């Protein structure tokens, strides 16, 4: 399943996403747990907006820096409108 398909499936069922994300400087904080809200295209880069549970805030993630992704069994109640 592609990255976008995985995100869509999680969003449709309101499942938490678990990702390994590489920052611009190449570092990673390990697993991050997210609530998906919308896809984005910004400055020629595709990505998505999600609530980062560990950082307690909305963040933008670029597809090309997601190194691993898994759908968790845990579900969430949306804080915002989910746009798939």
C-alpha positions in Angstrom: 0.0 0.0 0.0 1.4 3.4 -0.9 2.0 6.2 1.7 -1.0 8.2 0.5 -3.3 5.1 0.6 -2.1 4.3 4.1 -2.9 7.8 5.3 -6.3 7.7 3.6 -7.2 4.4 5.2 -6.2 5.7 8.6 -8.1 9.0 8.1 -11.3 7.2 6.9 -11.4 5.1 10.1 -10.0 7.9 12.3 -7.0 5.7 13.3 -3.8 7.1 14.8 -0.8 7.1 12.5 2.6 6.1 13.8 5.5 7.5 11.7 9.2 7.8 11.7 9.9 11.3 10.3 13.2 12.7 9.2 13.8 16.4 9.9 15.4 18.7 7.3 18.7 18.3 9.1 18.5 14.5 8.8 17.7 13.8 12.4 14.8 11.7 13.6 13.0 11.6 17.0 11.8 8.1 16.4 8.1 7.2 16.4 5.6 10.0 16.3 1.9 9.5 16.8 -0.5 11.6 14.7 -4.1 12.4 14.0 -4.4 13.1 10.2 -6.4 16.2 9.1 -5.6 17.2 5.5 -3.2 16.8 2.5 -1.2 19.8 1.4 1.0 21.0 -1.5 3.3 23.7 -0.5 6.3 25.2 -2.4 6.2 22.2 -4.8 6.3 19.7 -1.9 3.5 17.2 -1.1 2.6 16.4 2.4 -0.1 16.5 5.1 -1.2 18.2 8.2 -1.7 16.2 11.4 -2.0 16.8 15.1 1.3 15.5 16.7 0.3 13.9 20.0 3.8 14.1 21.4 4.1 17.8 20.6 0.5 18.6 21.4 0.0 20.6 18.2 -0.7 20.7 14.5 2.3 20.1 12.2 3.0 19.7 8.5 4.8 16.6 7.3 6.4 16.2 3.9 5.9 12.8 2.2 9.5 12.6 1.2 10.7 12.6 4.8 8.4 9.9 6.1 10.7 6.9 6.6 8.1 4.5 8.0 4.4 4.5 8.6 1.9 2.3 10.4 -1.8 2.5 11.2 -2.5 2.0 14.9 -5.7 0.3 16.3 -6.2 3.4 18.5 -8.8 5.8 17.1 -9.2 9.5 17.6 -12.1 12.0 17.8 -11.2 14.8 15.4 -10.3 18.2 16.7 -10.8 19.7 13.3 -12.5 18.7 10.1 -10.8 15.7 8.4 -10.3 16.4 4.6 -9.4 13.4 2.6 
